[in-house]
């Protein structure tokens, strides 16, 4: 009887490992899924600005914000992740990537070599972007100068450095759903919802996370710990911004000045540097959506 139980346990373990291995195979987007498309570089620049790509991917202490050589260290409870080179350099950047490989990385979190990318790269938000917008972004990135130099490896301890385990994380937190407009809302609201939840990935910083590093959906946009470990990122639901108008929010995205004549700080300074270059129409769309977020108190933010 004990022998049978032992073999059953072994068989169950082998079956479980096989199932996990199958379910966590890195997903890709085939080139055939893209179809024909004429890149719109101007739209690609808009996606670039909304996404704040320069904030993380510019070489540290580099004044030229088009030099996307990476190297910034992102602190997290799981270790330090170093932002990669996404310049047009064909050897050290993404210059040799295909469109399908870029779309795959952005929506599936899979590298050209077929490995899971760590979710410090916010593909859980980028997955909601349209393929055309992603292809436009890729076209714009290729217009920027190549930067040579590989970024150092991540400083992530075991078991968090096991990339196959990221496949399990994706099963829990990567739904694979593109953005769907809400027919009950205006075109302006839907544009804002898309920009905020997709390329803008605002919830990635403005939301608390569970012990696995996934966003707690019931507390989305209620604030979270600052990426640099210095205090917290504020609640941007109507619990915090109830006295702000749409114009107030749009104005802050343009100049960094809040309605009470204060100015934004921390990583939001970089965000405003990017959103200030958007059109008034897009800033107002983002503000319209943010103003509609229901009031949720959220958790107490960590002190600086």
Secondary structure, DSSP 8 states (H G I E B T S, - for coil): -HHHHHHHHHHHHHHHHHHHHHHT------GGGT------HHHHHHHHHHHTHHHHHS-TT-S-TT------EEEETTEEEE----SS-TTTSSTT--HHHHHHHHHH-B-TTS-B--TTS-HHHHTTS-HHHHHHHHHHHTTS----------B--TTTT-HHHHHHHHHHH---------TTS-HHHHHHHHHHHTTT-GGGTSS-B-TTS-B-GGGTTS-EE-TTSSSEE---SHHHHTT--HHHHHHHHHHSB-TTS-B--TTHHHHHHHHTTS-HHHHHHHHHHHHTS-----------
